[in-house]
């Protein structure tokens, strides 16, 4: 008994010392770091309230990860001990964690969730190698009924799992009380060839079993050939959606290390959950709208929004998915500059466009241009906000190789 209490005391002291040491490090690392904020050049600063920008403060050879949220800078080193354990989360995951803390425990990756007014559903894949070297894969399924707060969870094996090398969840939908789970699978071809497949698994939640495994796409290649299967960014990944776009990019890796895309062999597909049809999408035959640009676009279930940087200013082109035509060409009040990196997202009828740092800055000096943010109405094209980052510290302006490096932009 004495040993047990002694062990508990030692563990408690270790935890207290660890937390104490953590906060000492936080205090020392956070001191002297600059505060990055946006200086308003046009529009209302209230437009910044839902904006979250992840990046880092660069002062070669050191850097500190940071987040600008509601125009306030927070460094990762300033976060609490327990916040640091969870790591950086996107805004949508943060909301789900706050609203359904118990259900969300141990769950991540926003594309694994489906949500409506009644249910929150989750699907992930657990993979592990057996002693014989074979892969074992199973679905981890969970369902929360919001009103009653009843939770259901179970695991089931993936069909034909002996063929599967690895699986990635791409979309989850709840249709007619059945969970639809869309995945991309790397498949063992038992030869030198490689195969990528897109599968749609239908899961009967009541009987806890997979009732259908449909292969929507299968691409086999070998040698130096390469196939990439992807989806445009879904701006509302947890919401009900009747259609998903699938891009297939084909190319070849040459012996000199270069890569050549084969646009004539690449394609864009759409899958409709209700009709269960997969179709080729004939995107607008416009020289500036390549498949590569389209696959990097943003989709909301009805429209696809594509960034076009082939003219003097950036454009956002809206493609209606039913007619497959460009219905709007929005010119942004932002000039295109060579090698300048941009970050964009679409939310609540607006486009949020952030010009970051040069892709290939000389001597890794990120001080050339401060990141600039533009928020515009997607329908009218009106600029709602325009601003650029400034440093809220006179001392830090004298530091060499000082800069703010952007990683991504989110909108709550």
C-alpha positions in Angstrom: 0.0 0.0 0.0 2.9 2.4 0.9 4.6 1.6 -2.4 1.4 2.4 -4.2 1.0 5.8 -2.6 4.7 6.5 -3.1 4.3 5.7 -6.8 1.3 8.0 -7.1 3.2 10.8 -5.4 6.2 10.4 -7.7 3.9 10.4 -10.8 2.1 13.5 -9.6 5.4 15.3 -9.0 6.7 14.4 -12.5 3.5 15.7 -14.0 3.7 19.0 -12.0 7.4 19.4 -12.9 6.7 18.7 -16.6 3.9 21.3 -16.7 6.0 23.8 -14.7 9.0 23.3 -17.1 6.6 23.7 -20.0 5.4 27.1 -18.8 8.9 28.3 -18.1 9.8 27.5 -21.7 6.7 29.2 -22.9 7.5 32.4 -21.0 11.0 32.5 -22.4 10.2 31.6 -25.9 7.2 33.9 -26.3 9.0 37.0 -25.0 10.3 39.3 -27.7 8.3 37.7 -30.5 6.5 40.1 -32.8 2.8 40.4 -33.1 1.6 40.2 -36.7 -1.8 41.9 -37.4 -3.5 43.2 -40.5 -3.6 46.8 -41.4 -6.9 47.7 -43.0 -6.4 49.4 -46.4 -10.0 49.1 -47.6 -13.3 47.9 -46.1 -14.3 46.9 -42.6 -11.9 45.2 -40.1 -15.0 43.2 -38.9 -14.6 41.0 -42.0 -11.4 39.6 -40.2 -13.4 38.1 -37.3 -13.9 34.6 -38.9 -10.5 34.5 -40.5 -7.8 32.1 -39.3 -4.3 32.2 -40.8 -1.7 29.6 -39.8 2.0 30.2 -40.4 5.3 30.8 -38.8 7.6 33.6 -37.7 10.9 33.3 -39.6 14.2 34.5 -38.2 16.8 32.3 -39.7 17.8 29.7 -38.6 14.8 29.6 -36.1 11.1 29.8 -36.6 8.0 29.8 -34.4 4.6 28.5 -35.5 1.8 30.9 -35.0 -1.9 31.6 -35.7 -3.6 34.9 -36.6 -7.2 34.6 -35.5 -9.7 37.5 -35.5 -6.6 39.7 -36.2 -4.8 38.5 -33.0 -1.5 36.6 -33.0 -1.0 33.5 -30.9 2.2 31.5 -31.0 2.1 27.7 -30.5 4.6 28.2 -27.6 2.0 30.4 -25.8 -0.7 27.8 -25.8 -1.5 25.8 -22.6 0.2 22.5 -21.8 -3.0 20.6 -22.7 -3.7 22.6 -25.9 -0.1 21.7 -27.0 -0.9 18.0 -26.6 -3.8 18.1 -29.1 -1.8 19.9 -31.7 -3.1 22.4 -34.3 -6.7 21.8 -35.4 -8.7 23.3 -38.2 -11.7 25.5 -37.4 -14.3 22.9 -38.3 -12.7 20.3 -36.1 -12.4 22.8 -33.3 -16.2 23.5 -33.5 -17.1 19.8 -33.4 -14.7 19.3 -30.4 -16.4 22.1 -28.5 -20.0 21.1 -29.3 -19.6 17.3 -28.9 -16.5 16.7 -26.7 -17.4 13.2 -25.6 -18.2 11.9 -29.0 -15.1 13.5 -30.6 -12.6 12.0 -28.2 -9.9 10.2 -30.3 -11.3 11.3 -33.6 -9.7 13.5 -36.3 -9.6 14.3 -40.0 -12.6 16.4 -41.1 -13.3 14.4 -44.2 -14.3 11.5 -41.9 -17.4 13.3 -40.6 -20.9 13.8 -41.8 -23.3 16.2 -39.9 -26.9 17.3 -40.2 -29.4 18.7 -37.8 -30.1 15.2 -36.3 -26.9 13.2 -36.6 -23.1 13.4 -36.5 -21.5 10.4 -38.1 -17.8 9.3 -38.3 -15.9 6.7 -40.3 -12.2 5.9 -40.3 -10.0 3.0 -41.2 -7.7 1.1 -38.8 -4.8 -0.6 -40.5 -2.2 -3.0 -39.1 0.2 -5.6 -40.3 0.0 -9.1 -39.0 3.1 -11.2 -38.0 2.9 -12.8 -41.4 3.2 -9.3 -43.1 -0.4 -9.1 -44.3 -2.4 -6.0 -43.9 -5.6 -6.1 -41.8 -8.1 -3.3 -42.3 -11.3 -2.4 -40.5 -13.8 0.4 -40.4 -14.3 2.3 -37.1 -17.8 3.6 -37.3 -19.5 6.0 -34.8 -22.9 7.7 -34.8 -24.3 10.4 -32.5 -28.0 11.2 -32.3 -27.9 14.8 -31.2 -31.3 15.1 -29.5 -30.9 12.1 -27.3 -27.1 12.2 -27.2 -27.1 8.4 -27.8 -23.8 7.1 -29.2 -23.3 4.0 -31.3 -19.9 2.7 -32.3 -18.6 -0.5 -33.8 -15.8 -1.9 -36.0 -16.2 -4.0 -39.1 -13.7 -5.6 -41.5 -13.2 -4.1 -45.0 -14.2 -6.4 -47.8 -11.4 -8.0 -49.8 -8.9 -6.5 -47.4 -6.2 -8.9 -48.5 -5.9 -6.8 -51.7 -5.6 -3.5 -49.9 -2.3 -1.9 -49.2 -3.7 1.3 -47.7 -7.0 3.3 -47.6 -7.8 7.0 -47.2 -11.3 8.3 -46.4 -12.4 11.0 -48.8 -16.1 11.5 -48.1 -18.8 10.4 -45.7 -22.6 10.7 -46.3 -25.7 9.5 -44.5 -28.3 8.6 -47.1 -31.6 6.8 -46.3 -30.1 5.6 -42.9 -27.1 4.0 -44.6 -23.6 5.4 -44.3 -21.8 5.9 -47.6 -18.0 6.0 -47.2 -15.9 7.0 -50.2 -12.3 6.0 -50.1 -9.2 5.9 -52.3 -7.3 2.6 -52.1 -3.8 1.5 -53.1 -4.3 -2.1 -54.2 -1.8 -5.0 -54.4 -1.6 -6.1 -58.0 0.7 -9.1 -57.2 3.2 -8.0 -59.9 5.2 -4.9 -60.8 2.1 -2.9 -61.6 0.4 -0.5 -59.2 -3.3 0.1 -58.9 -5.3 3.0 -57.5 -9.0 2.6 -56.9 -11.9 4.6 -55.7 -14.4 2.6 -53.6 -17.9 3.4 -52.2 -18.8 1.3 -49.2 -22.4 1.2 -48.1 -22.7 0.4 -44.4 -25.9 -0.7 -42.7 -25.8 1.0 -39.3 -28.7 -1.0 -37.9 -27.1 -4.4 -38.6 -23.5 -3.2 -38.4 -22.2 -4.6 -41.6 -21.0 -3.6 -45.1 -23.8 -4.3 -47.5 -22.1 -3.0 -50.7 -18.6 -2.4 -52.0 -18.7 -0.6 -55.3 -15.5 0.2 -57.3 -16.1 3.5 -59.0 -12.6 3.8 -60.5 -9.6 1.6 -61.1 -6.4 2.7 -62.7 -3.4 0.3 -63.1 0.0 1.6 -64.2 3.7 0.4 -64.1 7.2 1.5 -64.7 7.7 5.3 -64.6 4.0 6.0 -65.1 2.2 7.9 -62.4 -1.5 8.3 -61.5 -2.8 10.8 -59.0 -6.4 10.6 -57.8 -7.8 13.6 -55.9 -10.8 15.8 -55.2 -11.2 19.5 -55.2 -11.4 21.1 -51.7 -14.9 20.8 -50.3 -15.7 24.0 -48.5 -18.2 22.3 -46.3 -16.9 18.7 -46.0 -19.3 17.6 -43.2 -22.5 18.7 -44.8 -24.9 16.7 -46.9 -23.8 16.6 -50.5 -25.3 14.7 -53.5 -22.2 14.8 -55.7 -18.4 14.5 -55.5 -15.8 15.3 -58.1 -12.9 13.0 -58.7 -9.8 14.1 -60.7 -7.4 11.6 -62.3 -4.1 13.1 -63.3 -1.7 10.9 -65.4 1.9 11.5 -66.2 5.3 9.9 -66.5 8.6 10.3 -64.5 11.5 10.6 -66.9 15.0 9.2 -66.2 16.4 12.7 -65.7 14.1 13.2 -62.8 11.6 15.4 -64.5 7.9 14.8 -64.5 5.6 15.2 -67.6 1.8 15.4 -67.2 -0.3 13.7 -69.9 -3.4 16.0 -70.1 -5.0 14.1 -72.9 -5.1 11.0 -70.6 -6.2 12.8 -67.5 -9.9 13.3 -66.7 -12.5 14.7 -64.3 -15.4 12.5 -63.1 -18.5 13.2 -61.0 -20.3 10.7 -58.9 -24.0 11.2 -57.9 -25.0 9.5 -54.7 -28.7 9.4 -55.4 -28.5 8.2 -59.0 -25.4 6.1 -58.3 -23.9 7.3 -61.7 -20.4 8.2 -62.4 -19.9 10.5 -65.4 -17.1 12.3 -67.3 -17.2 16.0 -66.7 -16.5 18.1 -69.8 -15.0 21.2 -68.1 -15.1 24.4 -70.1 -12.6 24.3 -73.0 -10.8 27.5 -71.9 -7.0 27.6 -72.2 -6.6 29.1 -68.7 -8.8 26.5 -67.0 -6.6 23.4 -67.0 -7.6 20.3 -65.2 -4.8 21.0 -62.8 -6.4 24.3 -61.8 -9.8 22.7 -61.6 -8.7 19.9 -59.3 -7.2 22.6 -57.0 -10.6 24.4 -56.9 -13.2 24.7 -54.2 -16.6 23.0 -54.4 -19.8 23.5 -52.4 -22.1 20.9 -54.0 -23.5 23.2 -56.7 -20.6 25.2 -58.0 -16.9 24.8 -58.5 -14.7 27.9 -57.8 -11.4 28.0 -59.7 -8.5 30.4 -59.3 -7.2 31.7 -62.6 -3.8 33.6 -62.7 -3.3 33.8 -66.4 -4.0 37.5 -66.7 -2.8 40.7 -65.0 -5.1 40.3 -62.0 -6.3 37.1 -60.2 -9.7 35.8 -61.3 -12.2 33.5 -59.5 -14.3 31.6 -62.1 -17.5 30.0 -61.0 -18.5 26.8 -62.8 -22.0 25.5 -62.5 -21.7 21.8 -62.0 -25.1 20.9 -63.6 -24.5 22.8 -66.8 -20.7 22.5 -66.7 -20.4 26.2 -67.8 -18.6 29.2 -66.4 -21.4 31.4 -64.9 -19.2 34.1 -63.4 -15.8 35.5 -64.0 -14.8 37.6 -61.0 -11.7 39.8 -61.3 -10.0 40.5 -58.0 -8.3 43.7 -57.1 -5.0 41.8 -56.8 -2.2 41.8 -59.3 -0.5 38.6 -60.4 3.3 38.5 -59.7 5.6 35.7 -60.8 6.5 33.1 -58.1 4.1 34.7 -55.6 2.3 32.1 -53.6 -1.4 32.4 -52.9 -3.9 30.8 -50.5 -7.6 30.9 -51.0 -10.9 29.6 -49.7 -14.6 30.1 -50.3 -17.1 30.5 -47.4 -20.5 32.2 -46.8 -20.8 33.7 -50.3 -17.3 35.3 -50.1 -13.9 34.5 -51.4 -10.9 34.9 -49.0 -7.7 35.4 -51.0 -4.3 35.7 -49.3 -1.1 36.5 -51.2 1.7 34.9 -49.2 5.5 35.0 -49.8 7.6 34.3 -52.9 7.8 30.6 -53.7 11.6 30.8 -54.3 12.8 33.8 -52.2 16.4 34.7 -52.6 18.5 33.6 -49.6 15.3 32.5 -47.8 14.5 36.1 -47.0 10.8 36.3 -46.5 10.8 40.1 -45.9 10.3 41.1 -49.6 6.5 41.6 -49.4 4.1 41.5 -46.4 1.2 39.0 -46.9 -1.9 40.7 -48.3 -5.5 39.7 -47.7 -8.5 40.4 -49.9 -12.1 39.4 -49.1 -14.7 39.9 -51.9 -18.4 39.1 -52.4 -18.7 36.2 -54.9 -21.8 37.5 -56.5 -21.1 41.2 -56.9 -17.3 41.2 -56.9 -17.3 44.0 -54.3 -14.2 44.2 -52.2 -15.3 43.8 -48.6 -11.8 44.0 -47.1 -8.3 44.6 -48.2 -5.3 44.7 -45.9 -1.7 43.7 -45.3 0.3 42.3 -42.4 2.3 44.7 -40.1 4.5 44.0 -37.2 3.4 45.4 -33.8 6.9 45.7 -32.4 9.4 48.5 -33.1 12.4 46.4 -31.9 11.7 43.5 -34.2 11.8 45.7 -37.2 15.6 45.9 -36.8 16.0 42.1 -36.8 17.6 40.7 -40.0 15.8 37.9 -41.9 12.5 38.7 -40.2 9.4 37.5 -41.8 6.0 35.9 -41.7 5.6 32.7 -43.7 2.0 31.7 -44.5 0.9 28.0 -44.4 -2.9 28.2 -45.0 -6.0 30.2 -44.5 -9.3 29.1 -42.8 -12.7 30.7 -42.2 -14.9 29.8 -39.3 
